[in-house]
Amino acid sequence: MGTAGFIPSQERDSRHLHPVVAQWLPVLQDRPLRSAPVGFPWTRTRRPSERGTVAALVAHDAKKEELLRLVEGHLAAFASLHLIATGSTGTLLAEQLGLPIERMASGPQGGDLQIGARIAHGEVDAVFFLRDPLTPHPHEPDMQALLKVCDVHQVPFATNAASAEILIRHLSRDRKRLELVHPSLQE
């Protein structure tokens, strides 16, 4: 192989490559892999937002107080973000903490799906979804769809207080627009 990070023309044989990589091969013509085109399978494309970093907040009824404590404990960090939330979660946080929160419908009425649509359009940078895994939920397929869209679009998804702590610390440390790229493509 030629120079590290390049795919030389003479070594490109799409018969031995994964179909997705083969599809992008003509576009990569002797380019360093770090400069993968927008939409390349392992890069996350995102619409630029005048609002800055956008975080979605969702919590099951049994976890709403836990989310309230988390946000309260990192109030400055959450206040620096544009927040969206499902109905009752957003109402609780706005009333208790005075944060400006864009509210969607409640989870069972499609709020999870509304947030998922925003993720699919590249408008959400992180999701904090404190789930109650021990209680059955009638809208479980919607919750799974939200998790799936986060996986597809490379959006960090915290499902418990411990992972939420890590995510908010990262977001508060890096207030610039997030660009998440596959680790092998980072410098």
C-alpha positions in Angstrom: 0.0 0.0 0.0 1.2 3.6 -0.7 1.4 6.5 1.7 -0.4 5.9 5.0 -4.0 7.0 4.9 -4.3 6.9 1.1 -5.8 4.3 -1.2 -3.6 4.3 -4.3 -5.4 4.0 -7.7 -3.6 0.8 -8.7 -4.6 -1.0 -5.4 -8.3 -0.2 -5.6 -10.3 -3.3 -6.4 -13.9 -3.0 -5.3 -14.5 -6.7 -5.6 -12.7 -7.3 -2.3 -14.2 -4.4 -0.4 -17.4 -4.0 1.7 -20.2 -2.8 -0.6 -20.6 0.5 1.3 -16.8 1.2 1.0 -16.9 0.2 -2.7 -19.7 2.7 -3.3 -17.5 5.6 -2.0 -14.3 4.4 -3.7 -14.6 6.7 -6.7 -15.2 9.7 -4.4 -12.1 9.0 -2.4 -9.7 9.1 -5.4 -6.3 9.4 -3.7 -7.7 11.5 -0.8 -6.5 11.1 2.8 -9.1 9.2 4.7 -9.2 12.1 7.2 -11.0 14.1 4.6 -13.9 11.7 4.1 -16.7 13.4 2.2 -19.9 14.5 4.0 -22.2 11.5 4.4 -19.4 9.0 4.4 -20.8 6.0 6.4 -18.9 6.6 9.6 -19.1 10.4 9.7 -21.9 12.2 11.3 -23.4 15.0 9.3 -25.1 17.7 11.2 -26.9 20.9 10.3 -25.1 23.9 11.7 -27.2 25.5 14.5 -27.2 29.1 15.6 -28.4 27.7 18.9 -25.2 25.9 19.6 -25.1 22.4 21.0 -28.6 20.8 21.2 -29.4 18.2 23.9 -32.6 16.2 24.3 -33.8 15.3 27.7 -36.2 12.4 28.3 -37.1 10.6 31.6 -39.6 8.0 32.6 -41.8 8.9 35.5 -39.8 6.9 38.0 -36.6 8.7 36.8 -37.8 12.3 36.5 -36.5 13.3 40.0 -33.1 11.7 39.2 -32.9 13.8 35.9 -33.9 16.9 37.9 -31.1 16.3 40.3 -28.6 15.7 37.5 -29.6 18.9 35.7 -29.6 20.8 38.9 -26.1 19.5 39.7 -24.8 20.7 36.3 -27.0 23.7 35.9 -24.4 26.0 34.2 -23.5 23.3 31.7 -27.2 22.6 30.8 -28.0 26.3 30.7 -25.3 26.7 28.0 -27.1 24.1 25.8 -30.2 24.5 23.7 -32.5 22.0 25.4 -35.4 20.0 24.0 -37.5 17.6 26.0 -40.6 15.4 26.0 -43.7 17.1 27.4 -43.9 16.4 31.1 -40.1 16.1 31.5 -39.6 19.5 29.9 -42.4 21.1 32.0 -40.9 19.7 35.2 -37.4 21.0 34.4 -38.6 24.4 33.2 -40.8 24.9 36.3 -38.3 23.7 38.9 -35.1 25.1 37.4 -36.3 28.0 35.2 -34.5 26.7 32.1 -35.7 27.5 28.6 -36.7 24.2 27.2 -38.3 23.5 23.8 -41.0 20.9 24.5 -42.2 18.1 22.4 -45.2 15.9 23.0 -45.1 13.5 25.9 -43.3 10.2 25.2 -46.4 8.0 24.9 -48.0 10.6 22.5 -45.0 10.6 20.2 -42.5 12.9 21.8 -39.7 10.2 21.5 -40.4 10.1 17.8 -40.4 13.8 17.4 -36.9 13.9 19.0 -35.9 11.0 16.8 -36.9 13.0 13.7 -34.8 15.9 14.9 -31.9 13.6 15.3 -32.4 12.2 11.8 -32.3 15.7 10.5 -28.9 16.4 12.2 -30.4 18.8 14.8 -29.5 17.1 18.0 -26.0 16.5 19.5 -26.7 14.4 22.5 -29.6 12.6 24.2 -30.1 12.1 28.0 -32.8 9.4 28.4 -33.1 8.2 32.0 -35.0 5.0 31.5 -36.8 2.8 34.0 -35.8 -0.6 32.9 -37.9 -2.4 35.5 -41.3 -1.1 34.5 -43.1 -2.1 31.2 -43.9 0.8 28.9 -46.6 0.8 26.2 -44.4 2.9 23.9 -41.4 0.7 24.1 -41.1 0.5 20.3 -40.8 4.3 20.2 -38.0 4.2 22.7 -36.2 1.5 20.7 -36.6 3.6 17.6 -35.0 6.6 19.4 -32.1 4.4 20.4 -31.7 3.1 16.9 -31.7 6.5 15.3 -29.0 7.7 17.8 -26.9 4.7 16.8 -27.4 5.3 13.1 -26.6 9.0 13.3 -23.8 8.6 15.9 -25.5 10.7 18.6 -24.3 10.0 22.2 -27.1 8.5 24.2 -27.0 8.4 28.0 -29.5 6.0 29.6 -28.6 6.3 33.3 -27.1 8.8 35.7 -23.6 7.5 35.4 -23.4 7.8 31.6 -25.3 11.1 31.8 -22.6 12.5 34.1 -19.9 11.5 31.7 -21.7 13.0 28.7 -22.5 16.3 30.4 -18.9 16.7 31.5 -17.8 16.1 28.0 -20.3 18.6 26.6 -19.4 21.3 29.2 -15.7 20.8 28.4 -16.2 21.1 24.7 -18.8 23.8 24.0 -17.9 24.1 20.4 -20.1 22.3 17.8 -19.6 18.6 18.1 -18.1 16.7 15.2 -18.1 13.0 15.9 -15.9 11.0 13.6 -14.9 7.4 13.6 -11.7 7.1 15.8 -9.6 5.8 12.9 -10.2 9.0 11.0 -9.2 11.4 13.8 -5.7 12.9 13.9 
